[in-house]
Each structure stands twice: as C-alpha cells, then as structure tokens.
C-alpha cells in the first residue's frame, strides 16, 4: 500500500498570504490528523477529521482550518500568514478502531 | 495531566555501541505507547509500539518494553549504526481525543 502523501513538499510564502496544504491518507484509512512541528514548540496537534467531520481541534487560532473530502483526502488552510507559522506540517492517517497513526513526509512552510 | 517525558539529547555514540533512550509517561489507565523516528528532512516513521503492560515492541533491532510499574517505555538497541542517526519521539494517545501526545524528541548521533 502506498503511504500517506502530502503536497507540496515545500512552500515559501510571504506574510499576509494564505496557503493550502493537501494530504492523501493510506487507502482505507478514514481518520486524518494534522500536526505542526517547530523547533521551539515541538509537535502540536492541529485537528483531526473522520468521515468528513472534524472530531477534535487543537489550540490554534481560527486562521488554521481544514476539511476532509468524501475520499478521505484532507486539506488544511492557513490564512493571513505570520512569520511564526513557518513550520513542518505533518499529516497522519489511522485505520478504524486503532490509535496508531501513520505519518506523511510533511510540508515545509516558510513564511518570509 | 497526561504527558510523555524523554531524556534530553543529543545522544552521541560510536557505531556498534548500546543505545538506551529513556521515556516515561503519566496516564490514567494503560494507553498504547509508541516510538517514532524522524530522519533528516523527513516525516515521522512508526518504529514500534506496545498496546498493554509487559508488551515488548520490536523493529529493526530496536526494542521497548511497556513497564507499568515504572511507567516507562525505554528504547534500546544492542548495536547502533551510523544510519540510525535521527530524532526519536516517544508518544501516547490522549485519553479523550485521537491526538498523539509526543515527547520532546531525542536526537541520536552515531559516528563511525
């Protein structure tokens, strides 16, 4: 089976712009979670989707949003980018009835 | 609250040395426990897991035993290789959501 894929792998944006990141889970996985990884804060949970519904949300401002499509693919959007949004954004998918998450390679976002 | 604590890095070893990376957790109940590895420029890869007390997870020569008496899940490898150089994360699921709670990560550097 193919693993979790994320596109694009690298992005450079300027402050005030918005960005959309995409994640395709492992085939058959319906749960998708997003994490932000920075050197200062480590790995922080953004949100989790299951069957097109957001089930859980981390402590991030409303500029961070996401959605999930009927094929389980997910996108996250960050509006009005700030310098502090520079990070590696990781997507993970899980099979049902398990707490094991499988991660993609991440999208490296740089905000200038 | 529920948390995961890892030893500070970096851990610097010569090839073929014995590795231990300490991880302790706080929890109500007995959550699953995970070790993930992150190679430079990549996402997180699931290294091993254990789902109940006294379980031993193993993969690629790495092992970790779920010790409920000491609330620990230390990662060990008998003989490290240069290719094991990476950052290792201990993790457990949150008790009330599907997010993973991660330790701060331990960087391992192996020299020939």
Interface residues (C-beta under 8 A of the other chain):
Chain A: X4 X6 X31 X33 X35 X42 X43 X45 X48 X50 X55 X56 X58 X88 X90 X92 X94 X99 X100 X101 X102 X103 X104 X105 X106
Chain B: X31 X32 X34 X36 X42 X43 X44 X45 X46 X49 X89 X93 X94 X97 X98 X99 X100 X102 X104 X105
